[in-house]
Structures are given as structure tokens and as C-alpha cells.
């Protein structure tokens, strides 16, 4: 029998890995997102979780810091993320 937790968590993990790869590729201009996603996928599951938690955790902390400056801070944070990913 298929565990319903796995059917919900696998697509979430793939999306989180893709977002992490896009953010790292945006900051590391010499690499593309597909290359970084492949390198993350080659890591053991614990390593993948550590990389994704680190990058997404830093994104959360930066968003909370930007929120301290109100609407202007959040707008600048959103703009910075868009520039980084694009």
C-alpha cells in the first residue's frame, strides 16, 4: 500500500530542490540551475535536506529582516529575489 505522506512529500521535495537550485544559480553566475540541481540530487538524502534547509532558511531570515522595514523592505526583498532568479 502506498503511504499518502510519500505521495505528498515527493513533489514538495522536488520543488524545494528546484527553488534551491535556482537561488544558488542566481548567486553563483558561472553555473546554471540544471547543473546545480543535478549536484544536489547526487548528494545523499541527508545532504540534500541540509542544503535545501540552509538556503530556504536563509531566504526566510532575509524576508523577516526585510519585513522590519515595512512595505518598502518587502518590495525590495521581492525585487531582489526576482532579479536573483531571473
C-alpha positions as CSV (number, residue, x, y, z in Angstrom):
1,X,0.0,0.0,0.0
2,X,1.3,3.4,-0.9
3,X,1.9,5.8,2.0
4,X,0.0,9.0,1.4
5,X,2.7,11.0,3.1
6,X,5.2,10.0,0.5
7,X,2.9,10.9,-2.4
8,X,2.6,14.4,-1.0
9,X,6.2,14.9,0.1
10,X,8.0,13.8,-3.0
11,X,6.6,16.6,-5.3
12,X,7.2,19.1,-2.5
13,X,10.8,17.9,-2.2
14,X,11.4,18.2,-5.9
15,X,10.0,21.8,-5.9
16,X,12.1,22.8,-3.0
17,X,15.2,21.3,-4.7
18,X,14.4,23.3,-7.9
19,X,13.9,26.6,-6.0
20,X,17.1,26.0,-4.1
21,X,19.0,25.3,-7.3
22,X,17.6,28.5,-8.9
23,X,18.6,30.6,-6.0
24,X,22.1,29.2,-5.8
25,X,22.5,29.5,-9.6
26,X,21.4,33.2,-9.4
27,X,24.0,33.9,-6.8
28,X,26.7,31.8,-8.5
29,X,26.7,33.2,-12.0
30,X,29.1,30.6,-13.5
31,X,26.6,27.7,-13.1
32,X,23.1,27.0,-14.4
33,X,20.2,25.7,-12.4
34,X,20.2,22.3,-14.0
35,X,23.8,21.7,-13.1
36,X,23.3,22.7,-9.5
37,X,20.1,20.7,-9.2
38,X,22.0,17.6,-10.6
39,X,24.7,18.2,-8.0
40,X,22.2,18.5,-5.2
41,X,20.4,15.3,-6.4
42,X,23.8,13.4,-6.3
43,X,24.1,14.1,-2.6
44,X,22.7,11.6,0.0
45,X,19.2,12.5,1.3
46,X,20.6,14.0,4.5
47,X,22.9,16.3,2.5
48,X,20.1,17.3,0.2
49,X,17.9,18.2,3.2
50,X,20.8,20.2,4.7
51,X,21.4,22.2,1.5
52,X,17.7,22.9,1.0
53,X,17.1,23.8,4.6
54,X,20.1,26.1,4.7
55,X,19.2,28.0,1.5
56,X,15.5,28.2,2.2
57,X,16.1,29.1,5.9
58,X,18.4,32.0,4.8
59,X,15.6,33.1,2.5
60,X,13.2,33.1,5.4
61,X,15.5,35.0,7.6
62,X,16.2,37.6,4.9
63,X,12.4,38.0,4.4
64,X,11.9,38.5,8.1
65,X,14.7,41.1,8.2
66,X,13.1,42.9,5.2
67,X,9.7,42.9,6.9
68,X,11.2,45.1,9.6
69,X,11.3,47.9,7.1
70,X,7.7,47.6,6.2
71,X,6.2,47.6,2.7
72,X,9.2,49.1,1.1
73,X,11.5,46.4,2.6
74,X,9.3,43.6,1.4
75,X,9.1,45.2,-2.0
76,X,12.8,45.4,-2.2
77,X,13.2,41.8,-1.0
78,X,10.8,40.6,-3.6
79,X,12.6,42.6,-6.3
80,X,15.9,41.1,-5.2
81,X,14.6,37.6,-5.4
82,X,13.2,38.2,-8.8
83,X,16.5,39.6,-10.0
84,X,18.4,36.8,-8.5
85,X,16.2,34.0,-10.1
86,X,15.8,35.7,-13.5
